[in-house]
């Protein structure tokens, strides 16, 4: 994925089952890209999800850091079992989970997370850490969800914007690495009234509307066949809500790729309803990819 020098795949862990799924996904992805894997655990001693059974004195974190070390050690072992020979390191970083992961983003090729977990009080808002990181990271964020259909395509959402163009590029490069095909999916809806007297919603031509949407999709994919001739790309224009259409498409996919439209954690985490729907409802892993300078955080 054109990583910067020294880049690694970074995975956030907390000992939860979603985090274990993220470890397995991250190890597979790091091995595929021939990159090292960094296992990162955020340590906030009063807020750990694991039960506190022994505190030997009054120092903050006493007894809990050992549990954190075990979480990281177990994650490193699991990654090594998934991808023998993979370069894996583990680290414990003091701080809140989203901040600790976002600090790693400038030098990360990718951040991998479970769809929920990374606990503490953040666990009260399901997936809040994942949503924050996906909205704000300046690198691709891969979220472990559902079941990847290993023989399925990489599905990418297309809407004609710069964000979706970045997602398309990511999807095609990912498919090339995986030996997979790409299904570029564009959702559209009937015209809606812009005010009193607007008759367009009543008199539109379905065939013309479909032709316009097909044209937008074709223009979004222009030039890719020449640059990636080894990747079969299928175009799909589907009438319906984008979130619903992509969720349905994810049932047959090994990966769903969407462009990020967030502007950081202020203002509702991911402002893009399509990205939100993918993170919440996809039946396969989801990659959220930002366009440089459009949403997300700064790139390194």
C-alpha positions as CSV (number, residue, x, y, z in Angstrom):
1,X,0.0,0.0,0.0
2,X,2.9,2.3,-0.7
3,X,3.9,2.4,3.0
4,X,6.4,5.0,4.2
5,X,9.8,3.8,5.3
6,X,9.7,2.0,8.7
7,X,5.9,1.6,8.4
8,X,4.2,-1.3,10.2
9,X,0.7,-2.7,10.5
10,X,-0.5,-1.6,14.0
11,X,-3.2,-3.6,15.9
12,X,-5.0,-2.4,19.0
13,X,-5.6,-5.1,21.7
14,X,-7.4,-5.4,25.0
15,X,-7.9,-9.1,25.5
16,X,-11.5,-9.1,24.2
17,X,-12.8,-11.5,21.5
18,X,-13.1,-8.7,18.9
19,X,-9.5,-7.7,19.6
20,X,-8.4,-11.4,19.1
21,X,-10.2,-11.3,15.7
22,X,-8.3,-8.1,14.9
23,X,-5.0,-9.8,15.8
24,X,-5.6,-12.6,13.4
25,X,-6.7,-10.2,10.6
26,X,-3.7,-7.9,11.3
27,X,-1.2,-10.8,11.2
28,X,-2.6,-12.0,7.9
29,X,-2.5,-8.5,6.4
30,X,1.1,-7.8,7.7
31,X,2.3,-11.1,6.2
32,X,0.6,-10.3,2.9
33,X,2.2,-6.9,2.7
34,X,5.6,-8.1,4.0
35,X,5.4,-5.6,6.9
36,X,6.1,-6.0,10.6
37,X,3.3,-6.0,13.1
38,X,3.1,-3.8,16.1
39,X,0.8,-4.9,18.9
40,X,-0.3,-1.9,20.9
41,X,-2.2,-1.8,24.2
42,X,-3.5,1.3,25.9
43,X,-3.0,1.3,29.7
44,X,-5.3,3.3,31.8
45,X,-5.2,1.4,35.1
46,X,-8.5,2.3,36.7
47,X,-10.5,1.5,33.5
48,X,-9.2,-1.9,32.5
49,X,-11.9,-4.4,31.5
50,X,-10.0,-7.3,33.1
51,X,-11.0,-8.2,36.7
52,X,-8.8,-6.8,39.5
53,X,-7.9,-9.6,41.8
54,X,-4.7,-8.5,43.5
55,X,-3.4,-5.0,44.3
56,X,-0.3,-5.3,46.6
57,X,0.1,-1.6,47.5
58,X,-1.3,1.8,46.8
59,X,0.8,2.7,43.7
60,X,-1.5,3.4,40.7
61,X,-1.5,0.5,38.4
62,X,0.1,-2.0,40.7
63,X,-1.0,-5.5,39.7
64,X,-2.8,-4.3,36.6
65,X,0.3,-3.7,34.5
66,X,1.1,-7.4,34.8
67,X,-2.3,-8.1,33.3
68,X,-1.7,-5.7,30.5
69,X,1.7,-7.4,29.8
70,X,-0.1,-10.7,29.6
71,X,-2.7,-9.3,27.2
72,X,0.2,-8.1,24.9
73,X,2.2,-11.3,25.2
74,X,-0.9,-13.4,24.3
75,X,-1.5,-11.2,21.3
76,X,2.0,-11.5,20.1
77,X,1.9,-15.3,20.4
78,X,-1.4,-15.5,18.5
79,X,-0.1,-13.3,15.7
80,X,3.0,-15.6,15.5
81,X,0.8,-18.6,15.3
82,X,-1.3,-17.1,12.5
83,X,1.8,-16.0,10.4
84,X,4.9,-17.9,11.4
85,X,8.0,-15.9,10.7
86,X,6.2,-12.6,11.0
87,X,8.1,-9.8,12.7
88,X,5.9,-9.0,15.8
89,X,6.6,-6.6,18.6
90,X,4.3,-5.6,21.5
91,X,4.1,-2.4,23.5
92,X,2.1,-1.0,26.4
93,X,1.4,2.8,26.1
94,X,-0.1,4.8,28.9
95,X,-3.1,6.7,27.7
96,X,-6.7,6.4,26.4
97,X,-7.2,3.8,23.7
98,X,-8.1,6.0,20.8
99,X,-5.4,8.5,21.5
100,X,-2.7,5.8,21.8
101,X,-3.7,4.3,18.5
102,X,-4.0,7.7,16.7
103,X,-0.5,8.5,17.9
104,X,0.7,5.5,15.9
105,X,-1.1,6.5,12.7
106,X,1.6,8.8,11.1
107,X,4.0,6.0,10.8
108,X,1.5,3.1,10.3
109,X,0.8,1.5,7.0
110,X,-2.6,0.5,8.5
111,X,-4.4,0.3,11.9
112,X,-6.4,-2.8,12.6
113,X,-9.1,-3.0,15.3
114,X,-12.0,-5.1,16.4
115,X,-15.5,-3.8,15.8
116,X,-15.8,-3.1,19.5
117,X,-13.8,-3.5,22.7
118,X,-10.7,-1.6,23.8
119,X,-12.7,-1.2,26.9
120,X,-12.8,0.9,30.0
121,X,-15.6,3.5,30.1
122,X,-15.4,3.7,26.3
123,X,-17.0,0.2,26.2
124,X,-20.3,1.8,27.4
125,X,-20.5,3.3,23.9
126,X,-20.2,0.2,21.6
127,X,-17.4,0.7,19.2
128,X,-16.6,4.3,20.2
129,X,-12.8,3.7,20.0
130,X,-13.1,2.1,16.6
131,X,-15.3,4.9,15.3
132,X,-13.0,7.6,16.6
133,X,-9.9,6.0,15.1
134,X,-11.6,5.2,11.8
135,X,-12.8,8.9,11.6
136,X,-9.5,10.5,12.5
137,X,-6.6,8.3,11.5
138,X,-4.5,9.5,8.5
139,X,-3.9,5.9,7.4
140,X,-6.3,3.2,6.4
141,X,-8.2,1.6,9.2
142,X,-9.2,-2.1,8.9
143,X,-12.0,-3.3,11.2
144,X,-12.5,-7.0,11.9
145,X,-16.2,-7.8,11.4
146,X,-18.2,-10.7,10.4
147,X,-16.8,-13.5,8.2
148,X,-14.6,-12.8,5.1
149,X,-15.6,-14.8,2.1
150,X,-12.1,-15.9,1.1
151,X,-13.1,-16.6,-2.5
152,X,-15.2,-13.4,-2.7
153,X,-14.4,-10.1,-4.2
154,X,-13.2,-6.9,-2.7
155,X,-16.3,-4.6,-2.7
156,X,-15.8,-0.9,-2.8
157,X,-18.4,1.8,-2.5
158,X,-18.4,4.5,-5.2
159,X,-20.2,7.8,-5.2
160,X,-18.1,9.9,-7.6
161,X,-16.3,11.9,-4.8
162,X,-12.6,12.2,-4.1
163,X,-13.1,10.1,-1.0
164,X,-14.5,7.2,-3.1
165,X,-11.7,7.6,-5.7
166,X,-9.2,7.0,-2.9
167,X,-11.2,4.0,-1.7
168,X,-11.2,2.6,-5.3
169,X,-7.4,2.9,-5.5
170,X,-7.0,1.1,-2.2
171,X,-9.5,-1.6,-3.1
172,X,-7.8,-2.4,-6.4
173,X,-4.3,-2.5,-4.9
174,X,-5.6,-4.7,-2.1
175,X,-7.2,-7.0,-4.6
176,X,-4.0,-7.2,-6.6
177,X,-2.2,-8.4,-3.5
178,X,-4.9,-10.9,-2.7
179,X,-5.4,-12.2,-6.2
180,X,-9.0,-11.2,-5.9
181,X,-11.5,-9.3,-8.1
182,X,-13.1,-6.0,-7.4
183,X,-16.8,-5.2,-7.4
184,X,-17.3,-1.4,-7.6
185,X,-20.8,-0.7,-6.2
186,X,-22.7,2.5,-6.7
187,X,-26.0,3.1,-5.0
188,X,-28.5,5.7,-6.3
189,X,-32.0,6.8,-5.5
190,X,-34.9,8.3,-7.3
191,X,-34.9,12.1,-7.6
192,X,-36.5,14.0,-4.7
193,X,-38.5,17.2,-4.8
194,X,-36.5,20.4,-4.3
195,X,-39.7,22.4,-3.4
196,X,-43.3,23.2,-4.4
197,X,-43.9,22.8,-8.1
198,X,-40.9,20.6,-8.7
199,X,-42.3,17.8,-10.9
200,X,-38.9,16.1,-11.6
201,X,-39.6,13.2,-9.1
202,X,-42.8,12.4,-11.0
203,X,-41.5,12.6,-14.6
204,X,-38.0,11.3,-14.5
205,X,-37.0,8.6,-17.0
206,X,-35.7,5.5,-15.2
207,X,-33.5,4.4,-18.1
208,X,-31.9,7.9,-18.4
209,X,-31.3,7.9,-14.6
210,X,-29.7,4.5,-14.7
211,X,-27.5,5.6,-17.7
212,X,-26.4,8.7,-15.8
213,X,-25.4,6.6,-12.7
214,X,-23.6,4.0,-14.9
215,X,-21.7,6.9,-16.5
216,X,-20.6,8.2,-13.1
217,X,-19.4,4.8,-12.1
218,X,-17.5,4.3,-15.3
219,X,-15.8,7.7,-15.0
220,X,-14.8,6.9,-11.4
221,X,-13.0,3.8,-12.6
222,X,-11.3,5.4,-15.6
223,X,-7.7,4.3,-16.0
224,X,-7.7,1.5,-13.5
225,X,-7.8,-1.3,-16.1
226,X,-4.6,0.0,-17.7
227,X,-2.7,0.3,-14.4
228,X,-4.0,-3.0,-12.9
229,X,-4.8,-5.3,-15.8
230,X,-4.5,-8.3,-13.6
231,X,-7.5,-7.2,-11.4
232,X,-10.9,-8.0,-12.8
233,X,-13.3,-5.1,-12.0
234,X,-17.1,-5.5,-12.2
235,X,-19.4,-2.4,-12.0
236,X,-22.7,-2.5,-10.2
237,X,-25.2,0.4,-10.1
238,X,-27.9,-0.5,-7.6
239,X,-31.0,1.5,-6.6
240,X,-31.3,1.9,-2.9
241,X,-29.7,3.5,0.1
242,X,-25.9,3.3,0.0
243,X,-25.5,1.8,3.5
244,X,-28.1,-0.9,2.8
245,X,-26.7,-1.7,-0.7
246,X,-23.1,-2.0,0.6
247,X,-24.2,-4.1,3.6
248,X,-26.0,-6.5,1.3
249,X,-22.9,-6.6,-1.0
250,X,-20.7,-7.4,2.0
251,X,-22.4,-10.8,2.4
252,X,-20.4,-12.2,-0.5
253,X,-17.2,-10.2,0.0
254,X,-13.8,-10.8,1.6
255,X,-13.5,-7.1,2.2
256,X,-15.6,-4.0,2.1
257,X,-13.8,-0.7,1.3
258,X,-15.4,2.7,2.0
259,X,-14.1,6.2,1.8
260,X,-13.9,8.1,5.1
261,X,-15.8,11.3,5.3
262,X,-15.2,12.1,9.0
263,X,-13.8,15.3,10.4
264,X,-12.4,13.9,13.7
265,X,-14.1,13.0,16.9
266,X,-15.9,16.3,17.4
267,X,-19.3,16.4,15.8
268,X,-20.4,12.8,15.9
269,X,-17.3,10.7,15.2
270,X,-17.8,9.5,11.6
271,X,-20.1,12.0,9.9
272,X,-20.5,9.8,6.9
273,X,-23.6,7.7,7.3
274,X,-22.3,5.1,4.8
275,X,-19.1,4.7,6.8
276,X,-21.1,4.3,10.0
277,X,-23.4,1.8,8.4
278,X,-20.4,-0.3,7.2
279,X,-18.7,-0.3,10.6
280,X,-22.0,-1.3,12.3
281,X,-23.5,-3.8,9.9
282,X,-21.0,-5.2,7.4
283,X,-20.9,-9.0,7.2
284,X,-17.2,-8.9,6.4
285,X,-14.1,-6.9,7.5
286,X,-14.3,-3.2,6.6
287,X,-11.5,-0.8,5.5
288,X,-12.1,2.9,5.9
289,X,-9.7,5.0,3.7
290,X,-9.3,8.7,3.9
291,X,-8.3,11.1,1.1
292,X,-5.3,13.3,2.1
293,X,-6.6,16.6,3.3
294,X,-10.3,15.5,3.3
295,X,-11.4,14.4,6.8
296,X,-9.2,12.2,9.0
297,X,-6.0,13.3,10.6
298,X,-2.7,14.5,9.1
299,X,-0.6,12.0,7.3
300,X,3.0,11.4,8.2
